[in-house]
């Protein structure tokens, strides 16, 4: 009889940057590491968010034991509001993570009215958690751009696998502990079957710069600014927000926070003690607008050029309280996520048009540093853990390919490095690893209303609409009787799939209802 194997099933985050999600299973137990989302590409019109296809999880609810979070960034927790409601039949679902990661997850789930379906389980590093019948889980602190980031060790009778999460080795992290090299080396001594490693910065030689460099840069820029300072970053980049508030206070500025997600993040970080501004520094927006401009800092959403975010609205003159003015200094302390480069560039252009002094990474390289390990750090992780197998994750295909080359140079046999594919399980015994037949994988596209059933065919229709420009509505009306005789019929684009036919039928019904209301009111004429 064949011995049971441990399986890792990447459902997102491989061959792409974003929507990180991986199922780990052994015998009757299944746990999920992260549940992330990603931004749409430029051509994906009408789509707000992309999340992993979770069909495999919902088909295996009888084995689903827990969700494990590496940290609280959107690309690791962004799909929770869509996943958790599908788990209601096994609620409450245990969710393990650091206190900060769980706080961000709770906020998202409360907005989705799904927090009651989860049992939030804050972890302590170094403690071993028994999950299900066969898994022992341990969380290891790592340095990243958000406090409370963790690598995760899962041990089964087959062996130990370690998922790094997002990490780097920063000798001077302003917030949170160092990456726990002592425990990682100890695990390497105990034996590691498989390492699943972050790869997104493998193209960068050496090590990622310390966050201390950003602190120095912000101090200089804020100290030299003559007018208002407006800083944007990811709302969940608690480290950057803490640095900005600390430097603003040092230079005698009051700080207002703009944008719902930014306000939530600052509130959570203050509650947990990660941000501790001096008394009187944090002020409401309507109060700082009355202060001299050289005494003001605004923290705002919009680092990715989102049209609805506060920064883009300030730049276009559309924000109800704040407008970019000559003499403002705007700091973009974030790197554009793949797919957002054009919108970020447009926002920067609009800021310059309004007379702002704009500081961004192309002209101020140290205004932001990555939270991800570069090549030497990725190699160091392998050297600490000495795994039998390596699986590169969290990167485009080129990142995973380059990681494989580096791992070979570090002494891992080529046959023991498996480049994963979304939806394709990798199964391990104590002595070998292989790829199993694919399960349901891929992406689900979410529109602005939260509908999560879009597929590429709908995007293709939207592309055609963008090309056609005109849709013709044909309707025959008897105005003497105030009645519709035929139609309405919408033409100008082919709708040859079931989803699109339903869409156009619904639009025709809405139009018919509108026209009938107008006829009843006597509101239609032959006016030319």
C-alpha positions, 0 to 999 in steps of 0.5 A: 500500500502506497504511503500518504504524500503531502501535497502543496496546491498553488491556487495563485501567486505563481507565474504572477505577482499577486493573489497569493494562495496555497493549499497544503494537504496531508491525508484528511487535513487541508490548510490554506496559506493566504488568500490574496488578490491582485489589481487588473491589467489595463485591458481588463475594463470594468474589473476592480479585482482579480482573485484565485479560483477557489473551486478546489477548496469548496469541493473539499470543505470536509477536509478544510481545517484552517486559514494561515496568514503570513501577513496583512497585505492585500495580495495575501488577504484581499480575497478573504471577503469572497472566500470566507462566505463560501465556507459558511457550512464549516464555520467558524473557520479557524484563522491563524496569524499575527495580531496585525494580520488578523486585525486587517483580515477582520476589517475586511470581513466585517465590511463583507459581513462575514467576520462571524464565520471566522474564529480569529486565532492570534499566534505567538512565534515559536509555539507549535499549533496542532491543526487537524489530525496530522499537522503541526504548524509554527510561525517564524518572524520575518522582516517585511514592510509590515509588522507581524510578518511570518514564515510558516512551518508545517510538519507532517509525518512526511516531513517539514515544509516552510513557506517564507511568506514575503521576507528580507533580512534587514539588519536595522528594521524600524518596526518589528523583529528581525527575521529569526535566523536562529530559529531558521538555522535550527529548523535546517538542523532538524531537517527541511523537506521543502522550501517554498520561497518568495522570488520577486526580487531575484533579479536584484543582486546583493541585498535589499536596502534597509528601511532606515534609508527611507527614514533618512530620505523622508526626514530630508524631504519633509525638512526642506518642504516649504508648503504642505507635504502629501505622502501616499503609500499602500494603506497597509504599509504600516512601517511607512506610515509610522516613519512619515508621522514620526518625521512630520512630528519632528518637523512641527507638522500636524498630520491628517489622514485621508482615504477610508483604507488609510484611516482604517490602517492608521487606527488599527496600527495605533490600537496595536501600538505600532504607531504612537504619535505625540499628543496633538499631532493627528488632526482632522482634515477640516482642521489642518486646512486652516493651518499654515501650509508649512505645518501640514502633512497629509497621508492619503490613499492613491499610490497606485493611481486609482482614479477613485482614490484621494490623491488622484481626486486631489490632482484632478481638482475633484476632492471635496476638501483638498486640492493640489496647489503650487508649492505642495510636495507630494511623496509617492512612497510605493512601487507601481504594482504590475499593471498600474504603471500607466495610471501612476504615470498619469497621476504624477503628470497631473500633480506636476501640472498643478505645480507640485514638487513630486518625489517618486522612485525614478528621481528619489530612489530611496523614497521607497525600498522593497520589503522583498529579499534580493538574490543574496538574501534568497540564497542565504535563506536556502543556506539556513534551511538546507532543504531537500526540495525548493519550490519558487513562488510569489513571482513571474515565471522569469523570477521562478526560473532565475531562482532555480538557477540560483538554487542550483548554484547554491547546491540544490540538485536541479531535479529537486527544484520544481517550478510550480503552476497554478492549480497543479499540485506538487506532492512529496514523499520523504524521498521524492517530489512530483507534479500531480494532475491539475485541479481547478485553478485560474482567476476569478474577476470581480467588478465594482459591485462585487460580482465575482463570476466574470470570465475572460469572455465578458472582457472580450465583449467589453473590448469589442464595445470599446472598439465599436463605440456605438450600440443601436437600439431599435424599437417600434412605438405606436404613439397614438396608443402609447404602446411598444409594438416591437423591440427594443433590440440592441445591435452593433455587437455580437453576443454569442455566449450565454452570459452575454446573451443574458446581459443584453436581454437584461439591458433590453428589458431595462430599456423597455421598462424605461420607455413604457414609463415615458409613454405612460407619462406622455414624455415621448415625441418625434422631436428632431 
